[in-house]
Amino acid sequence: MKPKIYIETTIISYLTGRPSRDIIITAHQRITEEWWQTRRHLFDLYASQLVLREASAGNEEQAKKRLKALEEAELLEITESVLSLAQVLIESGAVPQKAAEDALHISVAVVNGLDYLISWNCKHIANAKMRGKIEQVCLSAGYAPVTICTPEELMED
């Protein structure tokens, strides 16, 4: 059985985006492309309606590319349990109020028992300083925490 992974919107954006002039973003784009081409088949891919909504925004041509990449991901619903956990993540300070949608991404992955959440959002999701608090809140709420990471962290066998 393959590990289950939640594909957060930044992954799809970096995968399908135009090449950036920013060297860090360019590196993230290349790592994402390599992970997508060589490693994604090792996982069962999942996303949510929130990812679809975010991927649909902006330039129509780019949105089509993002949505095409998401076609192989199974969609997970934003349920009452997901909303409830997201609220607890925010109320506890594990995720700031201004990042409510990021709390939803985390909650969808956690409530559905996924193994990984992959993201380039290192401000509010893949953030080492926040991981411990996020995990503690999830455990206190009765859920096993998801492993939050970047594609680079999943490049090794």
VEXBASE-875811 format. One line per field, with one value per atom (N, C-alpha, C): x, y, z. Coordinates in steps of 0.1 Angstrom, whole numbers, always signed. Layout:
u = [X|...]
v = [Y|...]
w = [Z|...]
This chain:
u = [+8|+0|+9|+6|+14|+10|+20|+17|+8|+0|-10|-5|-5|+1|-9|-10|-19|-10|-15|-8|-13|-6|-11|-8|-15|-16|-2|+7|+20|+28|+25|+32|+28|+15|+10|+14|+14|+18|+32|+41|+55|+57|+50|+51|+47|+37|+32|+35|+41|+43|+54|+53|+64|+77|+88|+101|+103|+107|+109|+123|+124|+138|+144|+136|+141|+148|+160|+168|+162|+157|+151|+138|+130|+117|+121|+131|+135|+140|+148|+152|+140|+130|+118|+111|+110|+103|+110|+123|+131|+129|+130|+129|+115|+105|+91|+89|+95|+94|+101|+112|+119|+111|+106|+98|+86|+79|+67|+70|+81|+85|+90|+97|+104|+98|+90|+86|+71|+63|+49|+42|+47|+41|+43|+51|+53|+42|+33|+23|+9|-1|-15|-17|-21|-22|-36|-37|-49|-48|-60|-61|-75|-79|-92|-99|-111|-118|-111|-105|-97|-86|-79|-68|-73|-84|-90|-94|-100|-104|-92|-81|-69|-62|-62|-56|-63|-76|-85|-83|-78|-77|-65|-66|-56|-57|-45|-44|-51|-60|-68|-59|-50|-41|-33|-27|-20|-29|-41|-51|-54|-56|-58|-47|-35|-23|-23|-27|-27|-38|-50|-61|-58|-51|-47|-38|-29|-19|-26|-37|-45|-54|-56|-65|-63|-50|-48|-49|-52|-54|-68|-70|-84|-88|-100|-104|-111|-107|-112|-121|-131|-141|-137|-142|-140|-152|-151|-162|-163|-173|-174|-162|-157|-146|-133|-132|-121|-122|-134|-136|-133|-137|-135|-121|-113|-99|-92|-95|-89|-91|-103|-106|-98|-96|-88|-73|-68|-55|-53|-63|-62|-64|-74|-76|-64|-57|-46|-33|-34|-22|-12|-15|-7|-5|-17|-17|-24|-18|-24|-37|-46|-59|-58|-48|-46|-43|-40|-37|-47|-60|-71|-72|-69|-69|-58|-47|-36|-40|-47|-52|-61|-69|-78|-70|-60|-51|-46|-41|-35|-46|-58|-69|-74|-75|-80|-71|-58|-48|-49|-50|-50|-63|-74|-87|-89|-83|-84|-73|-65|-54|-43|-40|-30|-16|-6|+7|+16|+14|+22|+13|+18|+13|+25|+25|+36|+33|+42|+40|+53|+52|+63|+59|+48|+44|+51|+63|+71|+69|+59|+55|+45|+35|+24|+22|+28|+25|+38|+47|+60|+70|+67|+75|+79|+92|+98|+93|+93|+89|+74|+66|+51|+48|+56|+53|+49|+57|+55|+41|+38|+25|+14|+15|+5|+3|+14|+13|+6|+10|+4|-11|-16|-30|-37|-32|-38|-39|-29|-29|-39|-40|-50|-64|-66|-79|-82|-73|-76|-71|-63|-58|-43|-39|-25|-21|-10|-5|+0|-1|+4|+19|+27|+41|+41|+44|+44|+58|+60|+73|+73|+85|+86|+90|+89|+92|+107|+115|+130|+132|+123|+124|+120|+113|+108|+115|+127|+135|+143|+146|+154|+145|+151|+144|+142]
v = [-12|+0|+12|+22|+34|+44|+52|+63|+73|+79|+89|+103|+111|+124|+135|+146|+157|+167|+171|+180|+194|+202|+216|+225|+235|+243|+248|+252|+257|+247|+234|+224|+224|+225|+226|+239|+249|+262|+262|+257|+256|+246|+236|+226|+231|+239|+244|+258|+265|+280|+283|+295|+300|+301|+299|+299|+313|+313|+325|+330|+343|+350|+349|+346|+345|+331|+331|+318|+308|+313|+303|+297|+305|+300|+291|+294|+286|+272|+272|+260|+251|+258|+251|+245|+253|+248|+235|+236|+224|+212|+214|+203|+197|+206|+201|+193|+198|+191|+177|+177|+164|+154|+159|+151|+145|+154|+150|+140|+141|+132|+118|+119|+107|+100|+108|+103|+102|+110|+110|+97|+88|+75|+66|+70|+62|+65|+75|+79|+79|+77|+80|+95|+102|+116|+121|+131|+137|+152|+158|+173|+175|+188|+191|+202|+204|+215|+228|+230|+243|+244|+233|+233|+236|+229|+232|+247|+253|+267|+276|+273|+281|+279|+267|+264|+270|+273|+278|+293|+300|+314|+319|+332|+338|+336|+337|+335|+323|+324|+313|+301|+305|+295|+287|+295|+288|+280|+285|+277|+264|+264|+251|+241|+246|+237|+231|+240|+236|+225|+228|+219|+205|+206|+194|+185|+191|+184|+178|+184|+178|+167|+164|+154|+140|+137|+123|+123|+134|+134|+132|+124|+121|+133|+138|+150|+146|+153|+151|+163|+160|+170|+178|+190|+198|+196|+187|+183|+191|+189|+195|+192|+180|+176|+184|+186|+194|+208|+214|+228|+229|+220|+220|+220|+211|+210|+222|+228|+240|+251|+252|+262|+261|+248|+246|+249|+246|+250|+266|+273|+287|+293|+288|+292|+289|+279|+275|+283|+290|+297|+289|+276|+268|+273|+279|+285|+299|+310|+323|+325|+333|+336|+340|+348|+353|+341|+329|+318|+307|+311|+302|+291|+295|+285|+274|+279|+270|+260|+264|+255|+245|+249|+240|+229|+233|+223|+213|+217|+208|+199|+205|+197|+187|+190|+180|+168|+170|+159|+151|+158|+151|+143|+149|+143|+130|+131|+120|+109|+111|+101|+100|+111|+110|+109|+104|+102|+115|+122|+134|+146|+158|+170|+177|+178|+184|+198|+207|+222|+229|+241|+250|+262|+262|+273|+271|+277|+276|+286|+295|+305|+299|+292|+288|+273|+265|+251|+243|+243|+236|+244|+247|+256|+248|+246|+238|+244|+257|+263|+260|+258|+256|+241|+232|+218|+212|+214|+208|+212|+225|+229|+224|+223|+217|+203|+195|+181|+179|+188|+187|+189|+199|+202|+190|+185|+173|+161|+158|+147|+150|+162|+166|+165|+167|+165|+151|+142|+128|+123|+131|+127|+125|+115|+113|+125|+132|+143|+138|+146|+144|+148|+142|+147|+158|+170|+181|+183|+184|+186|+192|+195|+200|+188|+190|+179|+175|+184|+181|+171|+171|+162|+148|+147|+134|+129|+134|+130|+117|+114|+102|+90|+78|+65|+62]
w = [+0|+0|+0|-9|-10|+1|+5|+14|+8|+16|+10|+13|+2|+3|-2|+6|+3|-5|-17|-26|-23|-16|-13|-26|-27|-39|-44|-35|-39|-48|-45|-53|-68|-70|-83|-90|-82|-88|-92|-84|-88|-99|-100|-110|-124|-125|-137|-141|-131|-133|-143|-148|-157|-149|-156|-149|-142|-130|-122|-124|-121|-121|-107|-97|-84|-82|-78|-78|-68|-57|-47|-53|-59|-65|-77|-85|-96|-90|-79|-73|-69|-62|-58|-70|-80|-92|-98|-99|-104|-95|-82|-72|-74|-75|-76|-89|-100|-113|-112|-106|-104|-95|-84|-75|-83|-90|-98|-108|-115|-125|-120|-109|-104|-91|-84|-71|-68|-76|-73|-74|-83|-85|-73|-63|-51|-41|-44|-34|-40|-32|-36|-34|-44|-44|-40|-31|-27|-27|-29|-28|-22|-22|-17|-26|-23|-30|-29|-17|-15|-25|-27|-37|-51|-54|-67|-69|-58|-59|-61|-53|-54|-67|-72|-85|-97|-95|-106|-107|-97|-97|-106|-110|-118|-132|-139|-153|-158|-168|-172|-178|-186|-192|-181|-172|-161|-152|-150|-142|-148|-161|-169|-166|-167|-164|-150|-140|-127|-125|-130|-129|-136|-147|-154|-146|-139|-130|-119|-114|-103|-106|-119|-123|-117|-114|-109|-94|-88|-73|-69|-59|-54|-46|-47|-40|-27|-16|-3|+1|+8|+12|+24|+25|+37|+45|+55|+63|+76|+84|+97|+106|+105|+113|+109|+96|+91|+95|+94|+99|+113|+121|+136|+139|+133|+136|+132|+120|+115|+126|+131|+141|+154|+158|+170|+167|+155|+151|+152|+148|+148|+162|+170|+183|+193|+190|+198|+195|+184|+179|+171|+169|+161|+146|+141|+128|+130|+125|+127|+120|+126|+120|+105|+102|+88|+78|+84|+75|+77|+78|+80|+69|+57|+46|+47|+53|+55|+66|+76|+87|+80|+70|+64|+56|+49|+42|+52|+63|+73|+78|+82|+87|+78|+65|+55|+55|+55|+55|+68|+79|+92|+94|+92|+95|+86|+74|+64|+66|+76|+80|+69|+62|+52|+59|+52|+57|+56|+45|+42|+37|+40|+34|+28|+15|+8|+4|+7|+4|+3|-4|-4|+5|+11|+20|+33|+34|+46|+56|+54|+63|+74|+69|+78|+78|+68|+68|+70|+61|+62|+69|+82|+90|+103|+104|+115|+129|+130|+143|+147|+137|+139|+140|+134|+133|+146|+157|+170|+176|+174|+180|+172|+159|+150|+154|+156|+159|+173|+182|+196|+196|+188|+187|+180|+170|+163|+173|+180|+190|+201|+206|+216|+211|+198|+192|+188|+191|+188|+175|+168|+154|+154|+146|+143|+134|+138|+129|+116|+106|+92|+92|+85|+83|+72|+77|+68|+63|+49|+44|+30|+25|+11|+2|-11|-20|-18|-15|-13|-2|+8|+19|+15|+4|+0|-13|-15|-27|-25|-13|-10|-10|-12|-11|+4]
